[in-house]
Amino acid sequence: MIACVYSAAMWGTDALKVMVEADVRNGLPAFTIVGLPDNSVKESRERVRSAITNSGLEFPPKRLTLNLAPADVKKEGGMFDLPISVATLAALGFVPKKEVMDYLFVGELGLNGEIRPVRGVISAAFLARKLDLKGIVCPEANTKEACLTGTQVWPVRDLKEVVQILRENTPGIRLDYHSEFPEEIQPLPDLSEITGQALSKRALEIAAAGSHNMLMIGPPGAGKSMLAKRMPSILPKLTRNEILDCTRIYSAAARLGNNDIIARRPFRSPHHTISDAGLVGGGSIPAPGEVTLSHNGVLFLDELPEFKRSVLEAMRQPIEDGKITVSRVNSSVTFPARFQLIAAMNPCPCGFFSHPSRECRCTPTQISKYRSKVSGPLLDRIDIHVWVDPVDAEDVLNRNPATLSTVIRQNVTRAQNIQRQRGFINAMIPDTHLDTVCPLTPQCKSLLIKAMQRFSLSMRGYKRVIKVARTIADLDGCPGIDQHHLAEALQFRPEMNTSP
């Protein structure tokens, strides 16, 4: 007797359809799984056998063959335990064969029949809707992410519940997340907590409003890391589609907690010892890296020159394209990577070059060698460069009230709404639309020509200055770019910030 069950295999952040076929015959007792399973899938034989027996069902001594089709896609993880057990029960006649074809099954089994959470359930739920099935049967701990897709969900705690659903045709649940999404619960660090640093805060506001990449240069203790960590507090809240994208990525990477949803913008801060694969993704079956986990959020690289050169250069493609392609011998996977890069670095190896009260002991050669660790092409892709000076003692003692992050977030959200009405966030304006979206007056053109001649702006730098100026104009509520907008944008170029 043959029974078939739908399941899913993860490939990148997507789910591929897998048909689990079970064939039960008389003969010497055996339990064989074919279809390119890895060791964790092969070991499911023992978990399935024990789970069925401990759920009060009989596992007869027959010859059982399981096939996971298509046979040329590698299957990994414990998510196939549940579909294998359901296909086995259907082949043995414990549940109706026709009913099991209406659902997609994912879940890991415990020896007592308990069904444990797995990764990639939201992608599997999208697949179930695409296949026009009734819905998805998944672990109870994955309910929320499955319900985000709008498909019907049957959350289960153990194998007995699965059998009951299939025998009695129990209705599933469909939670409505279209009108109401989970809110940010824990408060974020506020920008008003930082004393002084008016120029750096202004640069952060501009970067947030236009999704521009930003580099902060300054001595240790100036507050670069504190500023970067407060970036999420001034960014607009995630939209529905962004919540779906982020939850899908984190679920595929097994980074979601039990019944968790990514409701706030990601902030990733990897250590400078990270490998190339850790940053951009990799593995025999490619897994998302930090640039993908930062999608729709912030990637903060502290001590930028301490990262390996190859790691930094690997970011050039995702910064430009908003995606990263990881290639292997037989296939390639493309991950989303539309992140906002915030980086920080010291001006020299000792960190005290140009410090008002500390002496720098580095030689010009050492300073040049240190700064050259970050390549020119990468620096050219960073729109905003700002020098962060130490806070004066007078400012520390006489603290003036600072603007709250909520107020800055309102300005940033208003500016981004203006940009969305035009069709593009400023940092992502295509070159073909630059003249239309960012028209320049004769006075602005004259100022830009002088800057290009004096500071040798590259063509990429020229375009990014215009985009930053457009963002500054949006923050001011101006329909066009004025000279003072362009002048402020020019002061944030690396050519202007090689020294304080």
MARDRENMAR-527433 format. One record per residue (C-alpha): residue number from 1; chain; x, y, z. Coordinates in nm, 4 decimals. Example, Ala and Ser with C-alpha at 12.3 -4.5 7.8 and 13.67 -1.06 7.14 Angstrom:
residues 2
NODE koldren dovex        x        y        z
NODE       1     A   1.2300  -0.4500   0.7800
NODE       2     A   1.3670  -0.1060   0.7140
END
This chain:
residues 500
NODE koldren dovex        x        y        z
NODE       1     A   0.0000   0.0000   0.0000
NODE       2     A   0.1305   0.3420  -0.0975
NODE       3     A   0.0437   0.6758   0.0679
NODE       4     A   0.1646   1.0279  -0.0209
NODE       5     A   0.2055   1.3375   0.1973
NODE       6     A   0.3121   1.6956   0.1160
NODE       7     A   0.6049   1.8506   0.3008
NODE       8     A   0.8720   2.1134   0.2359
NODE       9     A   1.2508   2.1392   0.2172
NODE      10     A   1.4293   2.4656   0.2902
NODE      11     A   1.6450   2.6181   0.0178
NODE      12     A   1.7689   2.9589   0.1195
NODE      13     A   1.4652   3.1409   0.2580
NODE      14     A   1.2232   2.9566   0.0279
NODE      15     A   1.0450   2.6255   0.0723
NODE      16     A   1.0568   2.3609  -0.2018
NODE      17     A   0.7754   2.1087  -0.2391
NODE      18     A   0.8642   1.7603  -0.1217
NODE      19     A   0.6395   1.4578  -0.1732
NODE      20     A   0.6820   1.1942   0.0984
NODE      21     A   0.5821   0.8534  -0.0406
NODE      22     A   0.5394   0.5550   0.1899
NODE      23     A   0.5189   0.1949   0.0664
NODE      24     A   0.4325  -0.0882   0.3094
NODE      25     A   0.4798  -0.4492   0.2041
NODE      26     A   0.5062  -0.7905   0.3641
NODE      27     A   0.8559  -0.9285   0.4052
NODE      28     A   1.1522  -0.8989   0.6348
NODE      29     A   1.1006  -0.5990   0.8692
NODE      30     A   1.2879  -0.2935   0.7403
NODE      31     A   1.2565   0.0853   0.7478
NODE      32     A   1.4361   0.2518   0.4549
NODE      33     A   1.4441   0.6207   0.3619
NODE      34     A   1.5618   0.7245   0.0141
NODE      35     A   1.5611   1.0539  -0.1754
NODE      36     A   1.8945   1.2128  -0.0761
NODE      37     A   1.8347   1.2400   0.3006
NODE      38     A   2.1105   1.3622   0.5318
NODE      39     A   2.1952   1.1896   0.8610
NODE      40     A   1.9342   1.3780   1.0643
NODE      41     A   1.6616   1.2610   0.8233
NODE      42     A   1.7909   0.9028   0.8255
NODE      43     A   1.7783   0.9044   1.2056
NODE      44     A   1.4081   0.9935   1.1903
NODE      45     A   1.3416   0.6196   1.1467
NODE      46     A   1.4010   0.5641   1.5167
NODE      47     A   1.2107   0.8761   1.6231
NODE      48     A   0.9111   0.7871   1.4058
NODE      49     A   0.9014   0.4257   1.5222
NODE      50     A   0.9130   0.5236   1.8917
NODE      51     A   0.6671   0.8144   1.8508
NODE      52     A   0.4045   0.5945   1.6817
NODE      53     A   0.4412   0.3188   1.9417
NODE      54     A   0.4325   0.5599   2.2380
NODE      55     A   0.1231   0.7302   2.0952
NODE      56     A  -0.0759   0.4108   2.1449
NODE      57     A  -0.0629   0.2989   1.7803
NODE      58     A   0.0764  -0.0260   1.6434
NODE      59     A   0.3916  -0.0344   1.4334
NODE      60     A   0.3699  -0.3767   1.2631
NODE      61     A   0.6833  -0.5675   1.1568
NODE      62     A   0.6597  -0.4966   0.7831
NODE      63     A   0.8888  -0.3768   0.5079
NODE      64     A   0.8534   0.0017   0.4911
NODE      65     A   1.0132   0.2218   0.2230
NODE      66     A   0.9978   0.6030   0.2345
NODE      67     A   1.0857   0.8149  -0.0698
NODE      68     A   1.1424   1.1913  -0.0486
NODE      69     A   1.0830   1.3362  -0.3956
NODE      70     A   1.2404   1.5093  -0.5829
NODE      71     A   1.5401   1.2823  -0.5397
NODE      72     A   1.7998   1.5392  -0.6552
NODE      73     A   1.7353   1.7893  -0.3708
NODE      74     A   1.9163   1.7233  -0.0451
NODE      75     A   1.6835   1.6944   0.2562
NODE      76     A   1.8110   1.7994   0.5983
NODE      77     A   1.6777   1.8630   0.9463
NODE      78     A   1.4072   1.7189   1.1655
NODE      79     A   1.1161   1.8867   0.9859
NODE      80     A   1.0488   1.5634   0.7908
NODE      81     A   0.9691   1.3583   1.1040
NODE      82     A   0.6017   1.4511   1.1038
NODE      83     A   0.5336   1.3970   0.7298
NODE      84     A   0.7209   1.0653   0.7422
NODE      85     A   0.5122   0.9486   1.0386
NODE      86     A   0.1844   1.0621   0.8758
NODE      87     A   0.2725   0.8903   0.5469
NODE      88     A   0.3573   0.5749   0.7433
NODE      89     A   0.0269   0.5853   0.9342
NODE      90     A  -0.1654   0.6428   0.6098
NODE      91     A   0.0105   0.3492   0.4409
NODE      92     A  -0.0693   0.1299   0.7430
NODE      93     A  -0.4352   0.2386   0.7311
NODE      94     A  -0.4506   0.4317   1.0620
NODE      95     A  -0.5525   0.7572   0.8880
NODE      96     A  -0.7351   0.8097   0.5554
NODE      97     A  -0.5034   0.8389   0.2559
NODE      98     A  -0.7200   1.0936   0.0772
NODE      99     A  -0.7361   1.3315   0.3745
NODE     100     A  -0.3590   1.3529   0.4224
NODE     101     A  -0.3189   1.4911   0.0689
NODE     102     A  -0.5083   1.8079   0.1687
NODE     103     A  -0.2427   1.9331   0.4126
NODE     104     A   0.1253   2.0178   0.4219
NODE     105     A   0.3102   1.8707   0.7216
NODE     106     A   0.6274   1.9900   0.8984
NODE     107     A   0.7532   1.9124   1.2476
NODE     108     A   1.0098   1.7240   1.4528
NODE     109     A   0.9072   1.4293   1.6688
NODE     110     A   1.0113   1.3385   2.0182
NODE     111     A   1.0258   0.9735   2.1210
NODE     112     A   0.7044   1.0207   2.3225
NODE     113     A   0.5149   1.1573   2.0206
NODE     114     A   0.5626   1.5230   2.1135
NODE     115     A   0.5930   1.7574   1.8138
NODE     116     A   0.8715   2.0112   1.8469
NODE     117     A   0.9279   2.3429   1.6612
NODE     118     A   1.1295   2.3565   1.3401
NODE     119     A   1.2698   2.6303   1.1181
NODE     120     A   1.1141   2.7666   0.8000
NODE     121     A   0.7472   2.7145   0.8927
NODE     122     A   0.6397   3.0520   0.7490
NODE     123     A   0.7967   2.9588   0.4134
NODE     124     A   0.6240   2.6192   0.4261
NODE     125     A   0.2923   2.7942   0.4965
NODE     126     A   0.3437   3.0154   0.1907
NODE     127     A   0.4060   2.6970  -0.0095
NODE     128     A   0.0856   2.5384   0.1208
NODE     129     A  -0.1117   2.8411   0.0030
NODE     130     A   0.0660   2.8325  -0.3337
NODE     131     A  -0.0237   2.4641  -0.3768
NODE     132     A  -0.3886   2.5488  -0.2940
NODE     133     A  -0.4010   2.3059  -0.0024
NODE     134     A  -0.6351   2.3364   0.2958
NODE     135     A  -0.3460   2.4575   0.5062
NODE     136     A  -0.0471   2.3498   0.7093
NODE     137     A  -0.0121   2.1154   1.0076
NODE     138     A   0.2784   2.2407   1.2166
NODE     139     A   0.4112   2.2454   1.5748
NODE     140     A   0.2129   2.4605   1.8172
NODE     141     A   0.5268   2.6656   1.8892
NODE     142     A   0.5314   2.7818   1.5231
NODE     143     A   0.1681   2.8963   1.5127
NODE     144     A   0.2190   3.2726   1.4888
NODE     145     A   0.4633   3.2707   1.2006
NODE     146     A   0.2454   3.0255   1.0065
NODE     147     A  -0.0632   3.2446   1.0593
NODE     148     A   0.1191   3.5482   0.9167
NODE     149     A   0.0686   3.4035   0.5679
NODE     150     A  -0.3111   3.4092   0.5933
NODE     151     A  -0.3421   3.0361   0.5318
NODE     152     A  -0.5301   2.7981   0.7612
NODE     153     A  -0.3157   2.6449   1.0341
NODE     154     A  -0.3527   2.3292   1.2421
NODE     155     A  -0.1154   2.3701   1.5401
NODE     156     A  -0.0440   2.0359   1.7089
NODE     157     A   0.1351   1.9309   2.0268
NODE     158     A   0.1707   1.5570   1.9662
NODE     159     A   0.1059   1.2825   1.7153
NODE     160     A  -0.2285   1.1909   1.8754
NODE     161     A  -0.3686   1.5333   1.7808
NODE     162     A  -0.2557   1.4837   1.4199
NODE     163     A  -0.4388   1.1522   1.3995
NODE     164     A  -0.7494   1.3126   1.5500
NODE     165     A  -0.7414   1.6002   1.2985
NODE     166     A  -0.7143   1.3611   1.0033
NODE     167     A  -0.9830   1.1227   1.1294
NODE     168     A  -1.2377   1.3856   1.2390
NODE     169     A  -1.1608   1.6603   0.9831
NODE     170     A  -1.1094   1.9144   1.2633
NODE     171     A  -1.1211   2.2821   1.1482
NODE     172     A  -0.7977   2.4806   1.1689
NODE     173     A  -0.7364   2.8391   1.2782
NODE     174     A  -0.6643   3.1542   1.0795
NODE     175     A  -0.5437   3.4524   1.2847
NODE     176     A  -0.5984   3.7976   1.1354
NODE     177     A  -0.2704   3.9888   1.1301
NODE     178     A  -0.3745   4.2158   0.8429
NODE     179     A  -0.5114   4.4931   1.0634
NODE     180     A  -0.3094   4.4358   1.3792
NODE     181     A   0.0559   4.3442   1.4133
NODE     182     A   0.2561   4.2935   1.7305
NODE     183     A   0.3978   4.6208   1.8617
NODE     184     A   0.7491   4.6918   1.9813
NODE     185     A   0.7307   4.5837   2.3447
NODE     186     A   1.0689   4.6621   2.4965
NODE     187     A   1.1811   5.0269   2.4723
NODE     188     A   1.4855   5.0994   2.2585
NODE     189     A   1.7860   5.3065   2.3766
NODE     190     A   1.6986   5.6725   2.3216
NODE     191     A   1.9132   5.9221   2.1316
NODE     192     A   1.8387   6.1867   2.3963
NODE     193     A   2.0529   5.9880   2.6422
NODE     194     A   2.3688   6.0932   2.4571
NODE     195     A   2.5240   6.4213   2.5640
NODE     196     A   2.6279   6.6653   2.2919
NODE     197     A   2.7271   6.5228   1.9499
NODE     198     A   2.4888   6.7519   1.7605
NODE     199     A   2.6595   6.6941   1.4237
NODE     200     A   2.6634   6.3147   1.4671
NODE     201     A   2.2954   6.3109   1.5667
NODE     202     A   2.2126   6.5204   1.2621
NODE     203     A   2.4044   6.2761   1.0428
NODE     204     A   2.2132   5.9843   1.1991
NODE     205     A   1.8817   6.1571   1.1273
NODE     206     A   1.9763   6.2155   0.7628
NODE     207     A   2.1014   5.8566   0.7263
NODE     208     A   1.7786   5.7186   0.8744
NODE     209     A   1.5555   5.9398   0.6601
NODE     210     A   1.7144   5.8319   0.3316
NODE     211     A   1.8438   5.4826   0.4265
NODE     212     A   2.1982   5.6047   0.3612
NODE     213     A   2.5075   5.4142   0.4731
NODE     214     A   2.7150   5.5946   0.7342
NODE     215     A   3.0691   5.5851   0.8752
NODE     216     A   3.1695   5.7448   1.2059
NODE     217     A   3.5360   5.8247   1.2685
NODE     218     A   3.6630   5.9339   1.6075
NODE     219     A   3.8761   5.8493   1.9114
NODE     220     A   3.7784   5.5826   2.1679
NODE     221     A   3.5067   5.6902   2.4089
NODE     222     A   3.3617   5.9560   2.1786
NODE     223     A   3.0299   5.7715   2.1614
NODE     224     A   3.0358   5.6065   1.8181
NODE     225     A   2.8922   5.2723   1.9352
NODE     226     A   2.6302   5.4442   2.1532
NODE     227     A   2.5130   5.6489   1.8563
NODE     228     A   2.4947   5.3443   1.6292
NODE     229     A   2.2964   5.1382   1.8806
NODE     230     A   2.0323   5.4118   1.8952
NODE     231     A   1.9782   5.4090   1.5199
NODE     232     A   1.6808   5.1643   1.5360
NODE     233     A   1.4978   5.4021   1.7724
NODE     234     A   1.4672   5.6680   1.5000
NODE     235     A   1.3904   5.4375   1.2056
NODE     236     A   1.0269   5.4012   1.0906
NODE     237     A   0.8367   5.0981   1.2143
NODE     238     A   0.8331   4.7882   0.9970
NODE     239     A   0.5546   4.7598   0.7397
NODE     240     A   0.3510   4.4406   0.7019
NODE     241     A   0.5582   4.3182   0.4069
NODE     242     A   0.8814   4.3957   0.5920
NODE     243     A   0.7620   4.1973   0.8952
NODE     244     A   0.6874   3.9025   0.6662
NODE     245     A   1.0311   3.9272   0.5010
NODE     246     A   1.2215   3.9533   0.8295
NODE     247     A   1.0254   3.6738   0.9973
NODE     248     A   1.0802   3.4519   0.6946
NODE     249     A   1.4569   3.5118   0.7025
NODE     250     A   1.4922   3.4536   1.0761
NODE     251     A   1.2731   3.1438   1.0610
NODE     252     A   1.4840   2.9968   0.7782
NODE     253     A   1.7976   3.0676   0.9826
NODE     254     A   1.6446   2.9100   1.2975
NODE     255     A   1.6766   3.2438   1.4820
NODE     256     A   1.3122   3.2777   1.5935
NODE     257     A   1.2096   3.2077   1.9501
NODE     258     A   0.8994   3.0057   2.0318
NODE     259     A   0.5949   3.1702   1.8706
NODE     260     A   0.7992   3.4791   1.7920
NODE     261     A   0.7606   3.7348   1.5144
NODE     262     A   1.0151   3.9958   1.4050
NODE     263     A   0.8218   4.3142   1.4871
NODE     264     A   1.1110   4.5632   1.5013
NODE     265     A   1.3932   4.6444   1.2660
NODE     266     A   1.6901   4.4063   1.2990
NODE     267     A   2.0137   4.5409   1.4423
NODE     268     A   2.3083   4.3116   1.3833
NODE     269     A   2.6546   4.3801   1.5230
NODE     270     A   2.8953   4.0962   1.4279
NODE     271     A   3.2436   4.0771   1.5787
NODE     272     A   3.5372   4.1689   1.3575
NODE     273     A   3.6591   3.8054   1.3617
NODE     274     A   3.3587   3.6976   1.1504
NODE     275     A   3.4318   3.4866   0.8408
NODE     276     A   3.3256   3.5590   0.4836
NODE     277     A   3.0541   3.2915   0.5004
NODE     278     A   2.9331   3.4247   0.8346
NODE     279     A   2.8792   3.7674   0.6828
NODE     280     A   2.7346   3.6904   0.3397
NODE     281     A   2.6055   3.3348   0.3958
NODE     282     A   2.7288   2.9918   0.3019
NODE     283     A   2.7344   2.6210   0.3784
NODE     284     A   2.6746   2.3054   0.1724
NODE     285     A   2.3098   2.4114   0.1674
NODE     286     A   2.3612   2.7911   0.1851
NODE     287     A   2.2314   2.9560   0.5027
NODE     288     A   2.1709   3.3312   0.5515
NODE     289     A   2.4607   3.5451   0.6724
NODE     290     A   2.4665   3.8691   0.8701
NODE     291     A   2.3908   4.0873   0.5663
NODE     292     A   2.0682   3.8915   0.5161
NODE     293     A   1.9793   3.8868   0.8862
NODE     294     A   2.0133   4.2681   0.8679
NODE     295     A   1.7594   4.2920   0.5826
NODE     296     A   1.5238   4.5897   0.6422
NODE     297     A   1.7420   4.6866   0.9378
NODE     298     A   2.0904   4.7950   1.0419
NODE     299     A   2.4260   4.6187   1.0072
NODE     300     A   2.6728   4.7778   1.2499
NODE     301     A   3.0421   4.7091   1.1958
NODE     302     A   3.2469   4.8419   1.4866
NODE     303     A   3.6255   4.8772   1.4464
NODE     304     A   3.5859   4.8596   1.0675
NODE     305     A   3.9578   4.8262   0.9772
NODE     306     A   3.9892   4.5196   1.2039
NODE     307     A   3.7619   4.3140   0.9750
NODE     308     A   3.9339   4.0959   0.7172
NODE     309     A   3.9747   4.2633   0.3790
NODE     310     A   3.7889   3.9820   0.2034
NODE     311     A   3.4930   4.0185   0.4423
NODE     312     A   3.4606   4.3893   0.3739
NODE     313     A   3.4959   4.3517  -0.0015
NODE     314     A   3.2227   4.0867  -0.0018
NODE     315     A   2.9772   4.3583   0.1037
NODE     316     A   3.0204   4.5640  -0.2103
NODE     317     A   2.7656   4.3649  -0.4134
NODE     318     A   2.4839   4.3607  -0.1521
NODE     319     A   2.5340   4.7328  -0.0791
NODE     320     A   2.4735   4.8092  -0.4461
NODE     321     A   2.2135   4.5447  -0.5344
NODE     322     A   2.0267   4.4814  -0.2085
NODE     323     A   2.0796   4.1062  -0.2465
NODE     324     A   2.3592   3.8505  -0.2259
NODE     325     A   2.4059   3.5407  -0.4409
NODE     326     A   2.5841   3.2432  -0.2834
NODE     327     A   2.7017   3.0000  -0.5510
NODE     328     A   2.7840   2.6337  -0.5073
NODE     329     A   2.8881   2.3624  -0.7539
NODE     330     A   2.5392   2.2489  -0.8533
NODE     331     A   2.3279   2.5538  -0.7748
NODE     332     A   2.3131   2.9040  -0.6319
NODE     333     A   2.0879   3.0779  -0.3806
NODE     334     A   2.0004   3.4470  -0.3770
NODE     335     A   1.9282   3.6015  -0.0366
NODE     336     A   1.7732   3.9453   0.0235
NODE     337     A   2.0218   4.1919   0.1747
NODE     338     A   1.8721   4.5410   0.1701
NODE     339     A   2.0400   4.6640   0.4883
NODE     340     A   2.1668   4.9968   0.6147
NODE     341     A   2.5382   4.9898   0.6921
NODE     342     A   2.6556   5.1842   0.9969
NODE     343     A   3.0299   5.1567   1.0591
NODE     344     A   3.2713   5.3008   1.3131
NODE     345     A   3.6474   5.3260   1.3245
NODE     346     A   3.9315   5.4997   1.5056
NODE     347     A   4.1374   5.7590   1.3153
NODE     348     A   4.4634   5.5718   1.3821
NODE     349     A   4.5917   5.2504   1.5480
NODE     350     A   4.6182   5.4081   1.8938
NODE     351     A   4.2926   5.5963   1.8404
NODE     352     A   4.4044   5.9403   1.9590
NODE     353     A   4.4954   6.1166   1.6350
NODE     354     A   4.3635   6.4769   1.6640
NODE     355     A   4.2383   6.4162   2.0193
NODE     356     A   4.2180   6.7514   2.2027
NODE     357     A   4.3940   6.6264   2.5181
NODE     358     A   4.5610   6.2918   2.4367
NODE     359     A   4.8797   6.2543   2.2366
NODE     360     A   4.8871   6.0296   1.9299
NODE     361     A   5.2059   5.8200   1.9086
NODE     362     A   5.1415   5.6762   1.5623
NODE     363     A   5.3686   5.7605   1.2714
NODE     364     A   5.2206   5.8917   0.9426
NODE     365     A   5.3061   5.5564   0.7831
NODE     366     A   5.1162   5.3660   1.0527
NODE     367     A   4.8144   5.5940   1.0174
NODE     368     A   4.8147   5.5568   0.6392
NODE     369     A   4.8501   5.1781   0.6622
NODE     370     A   4.5683   5.1560   0.9166
NODE     371     A   4.3260   5.3604   0.7093
NODE     372     A   4.4147   5.1749   0.3888
NODE     373     A   4.2704   4.8545   0.5387
NODE     374     A   3.9328   4.9877   0.4240
NODE     375     A   3.9383   5.0112   0.0453
NODE     376     A   3.8470   5.3228  -0.1496
NODE     377     A   3.5655   5.1521  -0.3434
NODE     378     A   3.3965   5.0496  -0.0176
NODE     379     A   3.4337   5.3984   0.1330
NODE     380     A   3.2898   5.5445  -0.1863
NODE     381     A   2.9743   5.3377  -0.1313
NODE     382     A   2.9188   5.4947   0.2117
NODE     383     A   2.7110   5.8094   0.1670
NODE     384     A   2.7733   5.9857   0.4982
NODE     385     A   3.1098   6.0216   0.6750
NODE     386     A   3.1126   6.2107   1.0036
NODE     387     A   3.3907   6.2942   1.2497
NODE     388     A   3.2881   6.2224   1.6112
NODE     389     A   3.4776   6.4397   1.8584
NODE     390     A   3.4982   6.3686   2.2331
NODE     391     A   3.2328   6.5436   2.4421
NODE     392     A   3.3531   6.8517   2.6296
NODE     393     A   3.3532   6.8349   3.0090
NODE     394     A   3.1361   7.1459   3.0187
NODE     395     A   2.8688   6.9740   2.8096
NODE     396     A   2.8768   6.6717   3.0400
NODE     397     A   2.8235   6.8806   3.3548
NODE     398     A   2.5704   7.1221   3.2024
NODE     399     A   2.3475   6.8825   3.0146
NODE     400     A   2.0916   7.0546   2.7957
NODE     401     A   1.7643   6.8791   2.7095
NODE     402     A   1.8123   6.6725   2.3934
NODE     403     A   1.5586   6.5800   2.1292
NODE     404     A   1.3842   6.2491   2.1968
NODE     405     A   1.4108   5.9631   1.9497
NODE     406     A   1.0316   5.9638   1.9080
NODE     407     A   1.0431   6.3211   1.7744
NODE     408     A   1.3265   6.2393   1.5331
NODE     409     A   1.1435   5.9224   1.4251
NODE     410     A   0.8406   6.1327   1.3322
NODE     411     A   1.0587   6.3553   1.1116
NODE     412     A   1.2233   6.0507   0.9543
NODE     413     A   0.8889   5.8794   0.8907
NODE     414     A   0.7460   6.1948   0.7319
NODE     415     A   1.0500   6.2254   0.5035
NODE     416     A   1.0285   5.8595   0.3993
NODE     417     A   0.6563   5.8929   0.3255
NODE     418     A   0.7420   6.1752   0.0843
NODE     419     A   1.0002   5.9500  -0.0806
NODE     420     A   0.7607   5.6571  -0.1125
NODE     421     A   0.5107   5.8830  -0.2871
NODE     422     A   0.7820   5.9541  -0.5438
NODE     423     A   0.8406   5.5795  -0.5780
NODE     424     A   1.1925   5.5421  -0.4326
NODE     425     A   1.3717   5.5704  -0.0996
NODE     426     A   1.6474   5.8239  -0.1720
NODE     427     A   1.9438   5.5887  -0.1247
NODE     428     A   1.7868   5.3544  -0.3830
NODE     429     A   1.6995   5.6057  -0.6556
NODE     430     A   1.7985   5.4484  -0.9909
NODE     431     A   2.0450   5.6466  -1.2014
NODE     432     A   1.7851   5.6741  -1.4780
NODE     433     A   1.5501   5.8659  -1.2439
NODE     434     A   1.8110   6.0802  -1.0674
NODE     435     A   1.7620   6.3925  -1.2829
NODE     436     A   1.3832   6.3649  -1.2495
NODE     437     A   1.3702   6.3073  -0.8739
NODE     438     A   1.6634   6.5371  -0.7852
NODE     439     A   1.6615   6.8364  -1.0250
NODE     440     A   1.9377   7.0889  -0.9523
NODE     441     A   1.9252   7.4666  -0.9864
NODE     442     A   2.2054   7.6468  -1.1775
NODE     443     A   2.3511   7.7594  -0.8420
NODE     444     A   2.3568   7.3994  -0.7140
NODE     445     A   2.5201   7.2771  -1.0332
NODE     446     A   2.7885   7.5419  -1.0025
NODE     447     A   2.8604   7.4447  -0.6407
NODE     448     A   2.8748   7.0755  -0.7316
NODE     449     A   3.1139   7.1381  -1.0222
NODE     450     A   3.3512   7.3272  -0.7926
NODE     451     A   3.3377   7.0427  -0.5365
NODE     452     A   3.4076   6.7806  -0.8029
NODE     453     A   3.7059   6.9739  -0.9341
NODE     454     A   3.8540   7.0510  -0.5933
NODE     455     A   3.7967   6.7204  -0.4156
NODE     456     A   3.8039   6.4802  -0.7147
NODE     457     A   3.4586   6.3353  -0.6495
NODE     458     A   3.3973   6.0097  -0.8353
NODE     459     A   3.0828   5.9657  -1.0421
NODE     460     A   2.9407   5.7444  -0.7665
NODE     461     A   3.0282   6.0088  -0.5079
NODE     462     A   2.8636   6.2777  -0.7215
NODE     463     A   2.5375   6.0819  -0.7371
NODE     464     A   2.5401   5.9994  -0.3671
NODE     465     A   2.5912   6.3648  -0.2716
NODE     466     A   2.2797   6.4538  -0.4700
NODE     467     A   2.0786   6.1761  -0.3009
NODE     468     A   2.1856   6.2910   0.0468
NODE     469     A   2.0949   6.6500  -0.0460
NODE     470     A   1.7534   6.5256  -0.1586
NODE     471     A   1.7069   6.3629   0.1830
NODE     472     A   1.8020   6.6831   0.3654
NODE     473     A   1.5484   6.8725   0.1539
NODE     474     A   1.2816   6.6135   0.2395
NODE     475     A   1.3541   6.6570   0.6120
NODE     476     A   1.3083   7.0327   0.5661
NODE     477     A   0.9892   6.9777   0.3689
NODE     478     A   1.1296   7.1519   0.0593
NODE     479     A   1.0094   7.0405  -0.2856
NODE     480     A   1.3494   7.1168  -0.4426
NODE     481     A   1.7178   7.0980  -0.3532
NODE     482     A   1.8673   7.4305  -0.2439
NODE     483     A   2.2318   7.5310  -0.2143
NODE     484     A   2.2435   7.4875   0.1631
NODE     485     A   2.1081   7.1320   0.1265
NODE     486     A   2.3875   7.0502  -0.1162
NODE     487     A   2.6504   7.2186   0.1005
NODE     488     A   2.5442   7.0153   0.4035
NODE     489     A   2.5548   6.6951   0.1986
NODE     490     A   2.9066   6.7756   0.0741
NODE     491     A   3.0459   6.8062   0.4260
NODE     492     A   2.9633   6.4364   0.4850
NODE     493     A   3.1808   6.3078   0.1985
NODE     494     A   3.5056   6.1154   0.2838
NODE     495     A   3.7081   6.3679   0.0862
NODE     496     A   3.6064   6.6268   0.3465
NODE     497     A   3.6586   6.3993   0.6476
NODE     498     A   4.0118   6.2659   0.6175
NODE     499     A   4.0925   6.4798   0.9193
NODE     500     A   3.8889   6.6739   1.1737
END
